[in-house]
Amino acid sequence: MKKGELTINYIIVLILALIVLVAIAIIFRQQIGNFLESIRAVSEPLSSDQLSKTTEELLK
């Protein structure tokens, strides 16, 4: 093998590693999106209708 050449095994390992990294990035992106959506849902202020409805349900 000449200096500067890459073996086919090294190239295959690099391709597999890249595929794994992309898959992990996609999974984390979806999980972070779900997490941020749940935070937004919890932190949104209640409208007056929602507040009165919730209050009525609690007082029953």
C-alpha distance matrix in Angstrom:
0.0 3.8 6.6 8.5 6.6 8.4 8.2 11.4 13.0 13.0 14.5 17.0 18.1 18.6 20.7 22.7 23.4 24.6 26.8 28.3 29.0 30.7 32.8 33.9 34.9 36.9 38.7 39.5 40.8 43.1 44.3 45.0 46.9 49.0 49.7 50.8 52.9 54.7 55.4 56.8 59.0 60.4 60.9 62.7 66.4 68.9 71.2 74.9 75.1 72.4 73.9 77.4 76.1 74.2 77.2 79.5 77.2 77.1 80.9 81.6
3.8 0.0 3.8 6.2 5.7 8.9 10.1 13.4 15.4 14.6 15.6 18.7 19.7 19.5 21.7 24.1 24.5 25.2 27.8 29.4 29.7 31.3 33.7 34.7 35.3 37.5 39.5 40.1 41.1 43.7 45.0 45.4 47.2 49.5 50.2 51.0 53.2 55.2 55.6 56.9 59.3 60.7 61.0 62.7 66.4 69.0 71.2 75.0 75.3 72.7 74.2 77.7 76.6 74.7 77.7 80.0 77.9 77.8 81.6 82.4
6.6 3.8 0.0 3.8 5.7 8.7 11.0 14.5 16.0 14.3 15.5 18.9 19.3 18.7 21.2 23.7 23.5 24.2 27.1 28.5 28.3 30.1 32.7 33.4 33.8 36.3 38.3 38.6 39.5 42.3 43.5 43.6 45.5 48.0 48.4 49.1 51.5 53.5 53.7 55.0 57.5 58.8 58.9 60.7 64.3 67.1 69.4 73.1 73.6 71.0 72.3 75.9 74.9 73.0 75.9 78.4 76.3 76.2 79.9 80.9
8.5 6.2 3.8 0.0 3.8 6.6 9.8 13.0 14.7 12.4 13.0 16.7 17.1 15.9 18.3 21.1 20.8 21.1 24.1 25.7 25.3 26.9 29.7 30.4 30.6 33.0 35.2 35.5 36.2 39.1 40.4 40.4 42.2 44.8 45.3 45.9 48.2 50.3 50.5 51.7 54.3 55.6 55.7 57.4 61.0 63.7 65.9 69.7 70.2 67.6 69.0 72.6 71.7 69.8 72.7 75.2 73.2 73.1 76.8 77.8
6.6 5.7 5.7 3.8 0.0 3.8 6.6 9.5 11.7 10.2 10.5 14.0 15.0 14.3 16.3 19.1 19.4 19.8 22.4 24.2 24.4 25.8 28.3 29.4 29.9 32.0 34.1 34.8 35.6 38.2 39.6 40.0 41.7 44.1 44.8 45.6 47.8 49.8 50.3 51.5 53.8 55.3 55.7 57.3 60.9 63.5 65.7 69.4 69.8 67.2 68.7 72.2 71.1 69.3 72.3 74.6 72.5 72.6 76.3 77.1
8.4 8.9 8.7 6.6 3.8 0.0 3.8 6.5 8.3 6.5 6.9 10.3 11.3 10.8 12.9 15.4 15.8 16.5 19.0 20.7 21.1 22.6 24.9 26.0 26.7 28.8 30.7 31.6 32.6 35.0 36.4 36.9 38.6 40.9 41.7 42.6 44.7 46.6 47.3 48.6 50.8 52.3 52.8 54.5 58.2 60.6 62.9 66.6 66.9 64.2 65.7 69.2 68.0 66.1 69.2 71.5 69.3 69.3 73.1 73.8
8.2 10.1 11.0 9.8 6.6 3.8 0.0 3.8 5.4 5.3 6.5 8.8 10.1 10.9 12.7 14.6 15.6 16.9 18.8 20.3 21.4 23.0 24.8 26.1 27.3 29.2 30.8 31.9 33.2 35.3 36.6 37.6 39.3 41.3 42.2 43.4 45.4 47.1 48.0 49.5 51.5 52.9 53.7 55.4 59.1 61.4 63.7 67.4 67.5 64.7 66.4 69.8 68.3 66.5 69.6 71.7 69.4 69.4 73.2 73.8
11.4 13.4 14.5 13.0 9.5 6.5 3.8 0.0 3.8 5.4 5.1 6.2 8.7 9.9 10.6 12.4 14.2 15.4 16.6 18.5 20.0 21.2 22.7 24.5 25.8 27.2 28.9 30.4 31.6 33.4 34.9 36.1 37.6 39.5 40.7 42.0 43.7 45.5 46.6 48.0 49.8 51.4 52.3 53.9 57.7 59.8 62.0 65.8 65.6 62.8 64.7 68.0 66.4 64.6 67.9 69.8 67.4 67.7 71.5 71.8
13.0 15.4 16.0 14.7 11.7 8.3 5.4 3.8 0.0 3.8 5.4 5.1 6.2 8.6 9.9 10.6 12.2 14.2 15.4 16.6 18.3 20.1 21.2 22.6 24.3 25.9 27.2 28.6 30.2 32.0 33.1 34.5 36.2 37.8 38.9 40.4 42.2 43.7 44.9 46.5 48.2 49.6 50.7 52.5 56.2 58.4 60.7 64.4 64.3 61.4 63.0 66.4 64.8 62.8 66.0 68.0 65.5 65.6 69.4 69.8
13.0 14.6 14.3 12.4 10.2 6.5 5.3 5.4 3.8 0.0 3.8 5.5 5.2 6.2 8.7 10.0 10.5 12.3 14.4 15.4 16.5 18.4 20.1 21.1 22.5 24.5 25.9 27.0 28.5 30.6 31.6 32.6 34.5 36.4 37.2 38.6 40.6 42.2 43.1 44.6 46.6 47.9 48.8 50.6 54.3 56.6 59.0 62.7 62.8 59.9 61.5 64.9 63.5 61.5 64.6 66.7 64.4 64.3 68.1 68.7
14.5 15.6 15.5 13.0 10.5 6.9 6.5 5.1 5.4 3.8 0.0 3.8 5.5 5.1 6.2 8.7 9.8 10.6 12.4 14.3 15.3 16.6 18.5 20.1 21.1 22.7 24.6 25.8 26.9 29.0 30.5 31.4 33.0 35.0 36.1 37.2 39.1 40.9 41.9 43.2 45.2 46.8 47.6 49.1 52.9 55.1 57.4 61.1 61.1 58.3 60.1 63.5 62.0 60.2 63.4 65.5 63.2 63.4 67.2 67.7
17.0 18.7 18.9 16.7 14.0 10.3 8.8 6.2 5.1 5.5 3.8 0.0 3.8 5.4 5.1 6.2 8.5 9.9 10.6 12.4 14.2 15.4 16.6 18.4 20.0 21.3 22.8 24.5 25.8 27.4 28.8 30.2 31.7 33.4 34.7 36.2 37.8 39.4 40.7 42.1 43.8 45.4 46.5 48.1 51.8 53.9 56.2 59.9 59.7 56.8 58.6 61.9 60.3 58.5 61.7 63.7 61.3 61.5 65.3 65.7
18.1 19.7 19.3 17.1 15.0 11.3 10.1 8.7 6.2 5.2 5.5 3.8 0.0 3.8 5.5 5.2 6.1 8.5 9.9 10.6 12.2 14.3 15.4 16.5 18.3 20.1 21.2 22.5 24.2 26.0 27.0 28.3 30.2 31.8 32.7 34.3 36.2 37.6 38.7 40.4 42.1 43.5 44.5 46.3 50.1 52.3 54.7 58.3 58.3 55.3 57.0 60.3 58.8 56.8 59.9 62.0 59.5 59.6 63.4 63.8
18.6 19.5 18.7 15.9 14.3 10.8 10.9 9.9 8.6 6.2 5.1 5.4 3.8 0.0 3.8 5.5 5.1 6.1 8.7 9.9 10.5 12.3 14.3 15.3 16.4 18.4 20.1 21.0 22.3 24.5 25.8 26.6 28.4 30.4 31.3 32.5 34.5 36.2 37.1 38.6 40.5 42.0 42.8 44.5 48.2 50.5 52.9 56.6 56.7 53.9 55.4 58.9 57.5 55.6 58.7 60.9 58.6 58.7 62.5 63.1
20.7 21.7 21.2 18.3 16.3 12.9 12.7 10.6 9.9 8.7 6.2 5.1 5.5 3.8 0.0 3.8 5.4 5.1 6.3 8.7 9.9 10.6 12.4 14.3 15.4 16.7 18.6 20.1 21.0 22.9 24.6 25.7 27.1 29.0 30.3 31.5 33.1 35.0 36.2 37.4 39.2 41.0 41.9 43.3 47.1 49.3 51.4 55.2 55.1 52.3 54.1 57.4 55.9 54.2 57.5 59.5 57.2 57.5 61.2 61.7
22.7 24.1 23.7 21.1 19.1 15.4 14.6 12.4 10.6 10.0 8.7 6.2 5.2 5.5 3.8 0.0 3.8 5.4 5.1 6.2 8.6 9.9 10.6 12.4 14.2 15.5 16.6 18.4 19.9 21.4 22.7 24.3 25.9 27.3 28.6 30.2 31.8 33.3 34.7 36.2 37.8 39.4 40.6 42.2 45.9 47.9 50.3 53.9 53.7 50.8 52.6 55.9 54.2 52.4 55.6 57.5 55.1 55.3 59.1 59.5
23.4 24.5 23.5 20.8 19.4 15.8 15.6 14.2 12.2 10.5 9.8 8.5 6.1 5.1 5.4 3.8 0.0 3.8 5.5 5.1 6.2 8.7 9.9 10.6 12.3 14.3 15.4 16.5 18.2 20.2 21.1 22.3 24.2 25.9 26.7 28.3 30.2 31.7 32.7 34.4 36.2 37.5 38.5 40.3 44.1 46.3 48.7 52.4 52.4 49.5 51.0 54.4 53.0 51.0 54.1 56.2 53.8 53.9 57.6 58.2
24.6 25.2 24.2 21.1 19.8 16.5 16.9 15.4 14.2 12.3 10.6 9.9 8.5 6.1 5.1 5.4 3.8 0.0 3.8 5.4 5.1 6.2 8.6 9.9 10.5 12.4 14.3 15.4 16.3 18.5 20.0 20.9 22.4 24.5 25.6 26.7 28.5 30.4 31.4 32.7 34.6 36.2 37.0 38.6 42.3 44.6 46.9 50.6 50.6 47.8 49.5 52.9 51.6 49.8 52.9 55.1 52.9 53.0 56.8 57.5
26.8 27.8 27.1 24.1 22.4 19.0 18.8 16.6 15.4 14.4 12.4 10.6 9.9 8.7 6.3 5.1 5.5 3.8 0.0 3.8 5.5 5.2 6.2 8.7 9.9 10.7 12.4 14.4 15.3 16.8 18.5 20.0 21.2 22.9 24.4 25.8 27.2 29.0 30.4 31.7 33.3 35.0 36.2 37.6 41.4 43.3 45.6 49.2 49.0 46.2 48.1 51.4 49.8 48.1 51.3 53.3 51.0 51.3 55.1 55.5
28.3 29.4 28.5 25.7 24.2 20.7 20.3 18.5 16.6 15.4 14.3 12.4 10.6 9.9 8.7 6.2 5.1 5.4 3.8 0.0 3.8 5.5 5.1 6.2 8.6 9.9 10.6 12.3 14.1 15.6 16.6 18.2 20.0 21.3 22.4 24.2 25.8 27.2 28.6 30.2 31.7 33.2 34.4 36.2 39.9 41.9 44.4 48.0 47.8 44.8 46.5 49.8 48.2 46.3 49.5 51.5 49.1 49.2 53.0 53.5
29.0 29.7 28.3 25.3 24.4 21.1 21.4 20.0 18.3 16.5 15.3 14.2 12.2 10.5 9.9 8.6 6.2 5.1 5.5 3.8 0.0 3.8 5.4 5.1 6.1 8.7 9.9 10.6 12.1 14.4 15.3 16.2 18.1 20.0 20.8 22.2 24.1 25.7 26.7 28.2 30.1 31.5 32.4 34.2 37.9 40.2 42.6 46.3 46.4 43.5 45.0 48.4 47.1 45.2 48.2 50.5 48.2 48.3 52.0 52.8
30.7 31.3 30.1 26.9 25.8 22.6 23.0 21.2 20.1 18.4 16.6 15.4 14.3 12.3 10.6 9.9 8.7 6.2 5.2 5.5 3.8 0.0 3.8 5.5 5.0 6.2 8.7 10.0 10.4 12.5 14.3 15.2 16.4 18.5 19.9 20.9 22.5 24.5 25.7 26.8 28.6 30.4 31.3 32.7 36.5 38.6 40.8 44.5 44.5 41.8 43.5 46.9 45.5 43.8 47.0 49.1 47.0 47.3 51.0 51.7
32.8 33.7 32.7 29.7 28.3 24.9 24.8 22.7 21.2 20.1 18.5 16.6 15.4 14.3 12.4 10.6 9.9 8.6 6.2 5.1 5.4 3.8 0.0 3.8 5.4 5.2 6.3 8.7 9.9 10.9 12.4 14.3 15.5 16.8 18.4 20.1 21.3 22.9 24.5 25.9 27.3 29.0 30.4 31.8 35.6 37.4 39.7 43.4 43.1 40.2 42.1 45.3 43.7 41.9 45.2 47.1 44.8 45.1 48.9 49.3
33.9 34.7 33.4 30.4 29.4 26.0 26.1 24.5 22.6 21.1 20.1 18.4 16.5 15.3 14.3 12.4 10.6 9.9 8.7 6.2 5.1 5.5 3.8 0.0 3.8 5.5 5.1 6.1 8.4 10.0 10.6 12.1 14.1 15.4 16.3 18.1 19.9 21.2 22.4 24.2 25.7 27.1 28.3 30.1 33.9 35.9 38.4 42.0 42.0 39.0 40.5 43.9 42.4 40.4 43.5 45.6 43.3 43.4 47.1 47.8
34.9 35.3 33.8 30.6 29.9 26.7 27.3 25.8 24.3 22.5 21.1 20.0 18.3 16.4 15.4 14.2 12.3 10.5 9.9 8.6 6.1 5.0 5.4 3.8 0.0 3.8 5.5 5.2 6.0 8.7 9.9 10.4 12.1 14.2 15.1 16.2 18.1 19.9 20.9 22.2 24.2 25.7 26.5 28.2 31.9 34.2 36.5 40.2 40.4 37.5 39.1 42.5 41.3 39.4 42.5 44.8 42.7 42.8 46.6 47.4
36.9 37.5 36.3 33.0 32.0 28.8 29.2 27.2 25.9 24.5 22.7 21.3 20.1 18.4 16.7 15.5 14.3 12.4 10.7 9.9 8.7 6.2 5.2 5.5 3.8 0.0 3.8 5.5 5.1 6.3 8.7 9.9 10.6 12.4 14.3 15.4 16.5 18.6 20.1 21.1 22.6 24.6 25.7 27.0 30.7 32.7 34.9 38.6 38.4 35.6 37.5 40.8 39.3 37.7 41.0 43.0 40.9 41.3 45.0 45.6
38.7 39.5 38.3 35.2 34.1 30.7 30.8 28.9 27.2 25.9 24.6 22.8 21.2 20.1 18.6 16.6 15.4 14.3 12.4 10.6 9.9 8.7 6.3 5.1 5.5 3.8 0.0 3.8 5.4 5.3 6.2 8.6 9.9 10.7 12.3 14.3 15.5 16.8 18.5 20.1 21.3 22.9 24.4 26.0 29.7 31.5 33.9 37.5 37.3 34.2 36.0 39.2 37.6 35.7 39.0 41.0 38.6 38.9 42.7 43.2
39.5 40.1 38.6 35.5 34.8 31.6 31.9 30.4 28.6 27.0 25.8 24.5 22.5 21.0 20.1 18.4 16.5 15.4 14.4 12.3 10.6 10.0 8.7 6.1 5.2 5.5 3.8 0.0 3.8 5.4 5.0 5.9 8.4 9.7 10.3 12.0 14.0 15.2 16.3 18.1 19.8 21.0 22.2 24.0 27.7 29.9 32.5 36.0 36.2 33.1 34.5 38.0 36.7 34.6 37.7 39.9 37.8 37.8 41.5 42.4
40.8 41.1 39.5 36.2 35.6 32.6 33.2 31.6 30.2 28.5 26.9 25.8 24.2 22.3 21.0 19.9 18.2 16.3 15.3 14.1 12.1 10.4 9.9 8.4 6.0 5.1 5.4 3.8 0.0 3.8 5.5 5.2 6.1 8.7 9.9 10.5 12.2 14.3 15.4 16.4 18.3 20.1 20.9 22.3 26.1 28.3 30.6 34.3 34.4 31.6 33.2 36.7 35.5 33.7 36.8 39.1 37.2 37.4 41.1 42.0
43.1 43.7 42.3 39.1 38.2 35.0 35.3 33.4 32.0 30.6 29.0 27.4 26.0 24.5 22.9 21.4 20.2 18.5 16.8 15.6 14.4 12.5 10.9 10.0 8.7 6.3 5.3 5.4 3.8 0.0 3.8 5.5 5.0 6.2 8.6 9.9 10.5 12.4 14.3 15.3 16.5 18.5 20.0 21.1 24.9 26.6 28.9 32.5 32.3 29.4 31.3 34.5 33.1 31.4 34.7 36.7 34.6 35.0 38.8 39.4
44.3 45.0 43.5 40.4 39.6 36.4 36.6 34.9 33.1 31.6 30.5 28.8 27.0 25.8 24.6 22.7 21.1 20.0 18.5 16.6 15.3 14.3 12.4 10.6 9.9 8.7 6.2 5.0 5.5 3.8 0.0 3.8 5.4 5.1 6.1 8.6 9.8 10.7 12.4 14.2 15.3 16.7 18.3 20.1 23.8 25.5 28.2 31.7 31.6 28.5 30.0 33.3 31.9 29.9 33.0 35.1 32.9 33.0 36.8 37.5
45.0 45.4 43.6 40.4 40.0 36.9 37.6 36.1 34.5 32.6 31.4 30.2 28.3 26.6 25.7 24.3 22.3 20.9 20.0 18.2 16.2 15.2 14.3 12.1 10.4 9.9 8.6 5.9 5.2 5.5 3.8 0.0 3.8 5.4 5.0 6.1 8.5 9.8 10.5 12.2 14.1 15.4 16.3 18.1 21.9 24.1 26.8 30.3 30.7 27.7 28.9 32.5 31.4 29.4 32.3 34.8 32.9 32.8 36.5 37.6
46.9 47.2 45.5 42.2 41.7 38.6 39.3 37.6 36.2 34.5 33.0 31.7 30.2 28.4 27.1 25.9 24.2 22.4 21.2 20.0 18.1 16.4 15.5 14.1 12.1 10.6 9.9 8.4 6.1 5.0 5.4 3.8 0.0 3.8 5.4 5.2 6.1 8.7 9.9 10.5 12.3 14.3 15.3 16.4 20.2 22.2 24.5 28.2 28.3 25.5 27.2 30.6 29.5 27.8 30.9 33.2 31.5 31.8 35.4 36.4
49.0 49.5 48.0 44.8 44.1 40.9 41.3 39.5 37.8 36.4 35.0 33.4 31.8 30.4 29.0 27.3 25.9 24.5 22.9 21.3 20.0 18.5 16.8 15.4 14.2 12.4 10.7 9.7 8.7 6.2 5.1 5.4 3.8 0.0 3.8 5.5 5.1 6.2 8.7 9.9 10.5 12.5 14.3 15.5 19.2 20.8 23.3 26.8 26.6 23.6 25.2 28.5 27.1 25.3 28.5 30.6 28.6 28.9 32.6 33.4
49.7 50.2 48.4 45.3 44.8 41.7 42.2 40.7 38.9 37.2 36.1 34.7 32.7 31.3 30.3 28.6 26.7 25.6 24.4 22.4 20.8 19.9 18.4 16.3 15.1 14.3 12.3 10.3 9.9 8.6 6.1 5.0 5.4 3.8 0.0 3.8 5.4 5.2 6.3 8.7 9.9 10.8 12.3 14.4 18.0 19.9 22.8 26.2 26.5 23.3 24.4 27.9 26.8 24.6 27.5 30.0 28.0 27.9 31.6 32.7
50.8 51.0 49.1 45.9 45.6 42.6 43.4 42.0 40.4 38.6 37.2 36.2 34.3 32.5 31.5 30.2 28.3 26.7 25.8 24.2 22.2 20.9 20.1 18.1 16.2 15.4 14.3 12.0 10.5 9.9 8.6 6.1 5.2 5.5 3.8 0.0 3.8 5.4 5.0 6.2 8.6 9.9 10.4 12.1 15.8 18.2 20.8 24.4 25.0 22.1 23.2 26.8 26.1 24.2 27.0 29.6 28.1 28.1 31.7 33.0
52.9 53.2 51.5 48.2 47.8 44.7 45.4 43.7 42.2 40.6 39.1 37.8 36.2 34.5 33.1 31.8 30.2 28.5 27.2 25.8 24.1 22.5 21.3 19.9 18.1 16.5 15.5 14.0 12.2 10.5 9.8 8.5 6.1 5.1 5.4 3.8 0.0 3.8 5.4 5.1 6.2 8.7 9.9 10.6 14.4 16.2 18.6 22.2 22.3 19.5 21.1 24.5 23.5 21.8 24.9 27.2 25.7 26.1 29.7 30.8
54.7 55.2 53.5 50.3 49.8 46.6 47.1 45.5 43.7 42.2 40.9 39.4 37.6 36.2 35.0 33.3 31.7 30.4 29.0 27.2 25.7 24.5 22.9 21.2 19.9 18.6 16.8 15.2 14.3 12.4 10.7 9.8 8.7 6.2 5.2 5.4 3.8 0.0 3.8 5.4 5.0 6.2 8.6 10.1 13.6 15.1 18.0 21.3 21.4 18.1 19.4 22.8 21.6 19.6 22.6 24.9 23.1 23.2 26.9 28.0
55.4 55.6 53.7 50.5 50.3 47.3 48.0 46.6 44.9 43.1 41.9 40.7 38.7 37.1 36.2 34.7 32.7 31.4 30.4 28.6 26.7 25.7 24.5 22.4 20.9 20.1 18.5 16.3 15.4 14.3 12.4 10.5 9.9 8.7 6.3 5.0 5.4 3.8 0.0 3.8 5.4 5.2 6.0 8.5 11.9 14.1 17.3 20.6 21.3 18.2 18.9 22.5 22.0 19.8 22.4 25.2 23.7 23.4 26.9 28.5
56.8 56.9 55.0 51.7 51.5 48.6 49.5 48.0 46.5 44.6 43.2 42.1 40.4 38.6 37.4 36.2 34.4 32.7 31.7 30.2 28.2 26.8 25.9 24.2 22.2 21.1 20.1 18.1 16.4 15.3 14.2 12.2 10.5 9.9 8.7 6.2 5.1 5.4 3.8 0.0 3.8 5.5 5.2 6.0 9.7 12.1 14.7 18.3 19.1 16.4 17.4 21.0 20.7 19.0 21.7 24.4 23.4 23.5 26.8 28.4
59.0 59.3 57.5 54.3 53.8 50.8 51.5 49.8 48.2 46.6 45.2 43.8 42.1 40.5 39.2 37.8 36.2 34.6 33.3 31.7 30.1 28.6 27.3 25.7 24.2 22.6 21.3 19.8 18.3 16.5 15.3 14.1 12.3 10.5 9.9 8.6 6.2 5.0 5.4 3.8 0.0 3.8 5.7 5.7 9.0 10.2 13.0 16.4 16.6 13.5 14.9 18.4 17.5 15.9 18.9 21.3 20.0 20.4 23.8 25.2
60.4 60.7 58.8 55.6 55.3 52.3 52.9 51.4 49.6 47.9 46.8 45.4 43.5 42.0 41.0 39.4 37.5 36.2 35.0 33.2 31.5 30.4 29.0 27.1 25.7 24.6 22.9 21.0 20.1 18.5 16.7 15.4 14.3 12.5 10.8 9.9 8.7 6.2 5.2 5.5 3.8 0.0 3.8 5.7 8.3 9.7 13.1 16.1 16.8 13.5 13.9 17.5 17.0 14.6 17.2 20.0 18.7 18.4 21.9 23.6
60.9 61.0 58.9 55.7 55.7 52.8 53.7 52.3 50.7 48.8 47.6 46.5 44.5 42.8 41.9 40.6 38.5 37.0 36.2 34.4 32.4 31.3 30.4 28.3 26.5 25.7 24.4 22.2 20.9 20.0 18.3 16.3 15.3 14.3 12.3 10.4 9.9 8.6 6.0 5.2 5.7 3.8 0.0 3.8 6.3 9.0 12.3 15.4 16.8 14.0 14.0 17.8 18.0 16.0 18.0 21.2 20.5 20.1 23.2 25.3
62.7 62.7 60.7 57.4 57.3 54.5 55.4 53.9 52.5 50.6 49.1 48.1 46.3 44.5 43.3 42.2 40.3 38.6 37.6 36.2 34.2 32.7 31.8 30.1 28.2 27.0 26.0 24.0 22.3 21.1 20.1 18.1 16.4 15.5 14.4 12.1 10.6 10.1 8.5 6.0 5.7 5.7 3.8 0.0 3.8 6.5 9.2 12.6 13.9 11.6 12.1 15.8 16.1 14.8 17.1 19.9 19.7 19.8 22.7 24.7
66.4 66.4 64.3 61.0 60.9 58.2 59.1 57.7 56.2 54.3 52.9 51.8 50.1 48.2 47.1 45.9 44.1 42.3 41.4 39.9 37.9 36.5 35.6 33.9 31.9 30.7 29.7 27.7 26.1 24.9 23.8 21.9 20.2 19.2 18.0 15.8 14.4 13.6 11.9 9.7 9.0 8.3 6.3 3.8 0.0 3.8 6.5 9.4 11.5 9.5 9.3 13.0 14.0 12.9 14.6 17.6 17.9 17.9 20.5 22.8
68.9 69.0 67.1 63.7 63.5 60.6 61.4 59.8 58.4 56.6 55.1 53.9 52.3 50.5 49.3 47.9 46.3 44.6 43.3 41.9 40.2 38.6 37.4 35.9 34.2 32.7 31.5 29.9 28.3 26.6 25.5 24.1 22.2 20.8 19.9 18.2 16.2 15.1 14.1 12.1 10.2 9.7 9.0 6.5 3.8 0.0 3.8 6.5 7.9 5.8 5.9 9.5 10.3 9.6 11.4 14.2 14.7 15.1 17.5 19.6
71.2 71.2 69.4 65.9 65.7 62.9 63.7 62.0 60.7 59.0 57.4 56.2 54.7 52.9 51.4 50.3 48.7 46.9 45.6 44.4 42.6 40.8 39.7 38.4 36.5 34.9 33.9 32.5 30.6 28.9 28.2 26.8 24.5 23.3 22.8 20.8 18.6 18.0 17.3 14.7 13.0 13.1 12.3 9.2 6.5 3.8 0.0 3.8 5.4 5.2 6.1 8.6 9.9 10.5 12.1 14.2 15.4 16.4 18.3 20.2
74.9 75.0 73.1 69.7 69.4 66.6 67.4 65.8 64.4 62.7 61.1 59.9 58.3 56.6 55.2 53.9 52.4 50.6 49.2 48.0 46.3 44.5 43.4 42.0 40.2 38.6 37.5 36.0 34.3 32.5 31.7 30.3 28.2 26.8 26.2 24.4 22.2 21.3 20.6 18.3 16.4 16.1 15.4 12.6 9.4 6.5 3.8 0.0 3.8 5.5 5.0 6.1 8.4 9.8 10.4 12.1 14.2 15.2 16.3 18.4
75.1 75.3 73.6 70.2 69.8 66.9 67.5 65.6 64.3 62.8 61.1 59.7 58.3 56.7 55.1 53.7 52.4 50.6 49.0 47.8 46.4 44.5 43.1 42.0 40.4 38.4 37.3 36.2 34.4 32.3 31.6 30.7 28.3 26.6 26.5 25.0 22.3 21.4 21.3 19.1 16.6 16.8 16.8 13.9 11.5 7.9 5.4 3.8 0.0 3.8 5.4 5.3 6.1 8.5 9.9 10.6 12.3 14.3 15.4 16.8
72.4 72.7 71.0 67.6 67.2 64.2 64.7 62.8 61.4 59.9 58.3 56.8 55.3 53.9 52.3 50.8 49.5 47.8 46.2 44.8 43.5 41.8 40.2 39.0 37.5 35.6 34.2 33.1 31.6 29.4 28.5 27.7 25.5 23.6 23.3 22.1 19.5 18.1 18.2 16.4 13.5 13.5 14.0 11.6 9.5 5.8 5.2 5.5 3.8 0.0 3.8 5.6 5.1 6.0 8.5 9.9 10.5 12.2 14.2 15.6
73.9 74.2 72.3 69.0 68.7 65.7 66.4 64.7 63.0 61.5 60.1 58.6 57.0 55.4 54.1 52.6 51.0 49.5 48.1 46.5 45.0 43.5 42.1 40.5 39.1 37.5 36.0 34.5 33.2 31.3 30.0 28.9 27.2 25.2 24.4 23.2 21.1 19.4 18.9 17.4 14.9 13.9 14.0 12.1 9.3 5.9 6.1 5.0 5.4 3.8 0.0 3.8 5.4 5.2 6.1 8.6 9.9 10.6 12.3 14.4
77.4 77.7 75.9 72.6 72.2 69.2 69.8 68.0 66.4 64.9 63.5 61.9 60.3 58.9 57.4 55.9 54.4 52.9 51.4 49.8 48.4 46.9 45.3 43.9 42.5 40.8 39.2 38.0 36.7 34.5 33.3 32.5 30.6 28.5 27.9 26.8 24.5 22.8 22.5 21.0 18.4 17.5 17.8 15.8 13.0 9.5 8.6 6.1 5.3 5.6 3.8 0.0 3.8 5.4 5.0 6.1 8.6 9.8 10.5 12.4
76.1 76.6 74.9 71.7 71.1 68.0 68.3 66.4 64.8 63.5 62.0 60.3 58.8 57.5 55.9 54.2 53.0 51.6 49.8 48.2 47.1 45.5 43.7 42.4 41.3 39.3 37.6 36.7 35.5 33.1 31.9 31.4 29.5 27.1 26.8 26.1 23.5 21.6 22.0 20.7 17.5 17.0 18.0 16.1 14.0 10.3 9.9 8.4 6.1 5.1 5.4 3.8 0.0 3.8 5.4 5.2 6.3 8.7 10.0 10.9
74.2 74.7 73.0 69.8 69.3 66.1 66.5 64.6 62.8 61.5 60.2 58.5 56.8 55.6 54.2 52.4 51.0 49.8 48.1 46.3 45.2 43.8 41.9 40.4 39.4 37.7 35.7 34.6 33.7 31.4 29.9 29.4 27.8 25.3 24.6 24.2 21.8 19.6 19.8 19.0 15.9 14.6 16.0 14.8 12.9 9.6 10.5 9.8 8.5 6.0 5.2 5.4 3.8 0.0 3.8 5.4 5.1 6.2 8.7 10.2
77.2 77.7 75.9 72.7 72.3 69.2 69.6 67.9 66.0 64.6 63.4 61.7 59.9 58.7 57.5 55.6 54.1 52.9 51.3 49.5 48.2 47.0 45.2 43.5 42.5 41.0 39.0 37.7 36.8 34.7 33.0 32.3 30.9 28.5 27.5 27.0 24.9 22.6 22.4 21.7 18.9 17.2 18.0 17.1 14.6 11.4 12.1 10.4 9.9 8.5 6.1 5.0 5.4 3.8 0.0 3.8 5.4 5.1 6.2 8.8
79.5 80.0 78.4 75.2 74.6 71.5 71.7 69.8 68.0 66.7 65.5 63.7 62.0 60.9 59.5 57.5 56.2 55.1 53.3 51.5 50.5 49.1 47.1 45.6 44.8 43.0 41.0 39.9 39.1 36.7 35.1 34.8 33.2 30.6 30.0 29.6 27.2 24.9 25.2 24.4 21.3 20.0 21.2 19.9 17.6 14.2 14.2 12.1 10.6 9.9 8.6 6.1 5.2 5.4 3.8 0.0 3.8 5.4 5.2 6.4
77.2 77.9 76.3 73.2 72.5 69.3 69.4 67.4 65.5 64.4 63.2 61.3 59.5 58.6 57.2 55.1 53.8 52.9 51.0 49.1 48.2 47.0 44.8 43.3 42.7 40.9 38.6 37.8 37.2 34.6 32.9 32.9 31.5 28.6 28.0 28.1 25.7 23.1 23.7 23.4 20.0 18.7 20.5 19.7 17.9 14.7 15.4 14.2 12.3 10.5 9.9 8.6 6.3 5.1 5.4 3.8 0.0 3.8 5.5 5.4
77.1 77.8 76.2 73.1 72.6 69.3 69.4 67.7 65.6 64.3 63.4 61.5 59.6 58.7 57.5 55.3 53.9 53.0 51.3 49.2 48.3 47.3 45.1 43.4 42.8 41.3 38.9 37.8 37.4 35.0 33.0 32.8 31.8 28.9 27.9 28.1 26.1 23.2 23.4 23.5 20.4 18.4 20.1 19.8 17.9 15.1 16.4 15.2 14.3 12.2 10.6 9.8 8.7 6.2 5.1 5.4 3.8 0.0 3.8 5.6
80.9 81.6 79.9 76.8 76.3 73.1 73.2 71.5 69.4 68.1 67.2 65.3 63.4 62.5 61.2 59.1 57.6 56.8 55.1 53.0 52.0 51.0 48.9 47.1 46.6 45.0 42.7 41.5 41.1 38.8 36.8 36.5 35.4 32.6 31.6 31.7 29.7 26.9 26.9 26.8 23.8 21.9 23.2 22.7 20.5 17.5 18.3 16.3 15.4 14.2 12.3 10.5 10.0 8.7 6.2 5.2 5.5 3.8 0.0 3.8
81.6 82.4 80.9 77.8 77.1 73.8 73.8 71.8 69.8 68.7 67.7 65.7 63.8 63.1 61.7 59.5 58.2 57.5 55.5 53.5 52.8 51.7 49.3 47.8 47.4 45.6 43.2 42.4 42.0 39.4 37.5 37.6 36.4 33.4 32.7 33.0 30.8 28.0 28.5 28.4 25.2 23.6 25.3 24.7 22.8 19.6 20.2 18.4 16.8 15.6 14.4 12.4 10.9 10.2 8.8 6.4 5.4 5.6 3.8 0.0
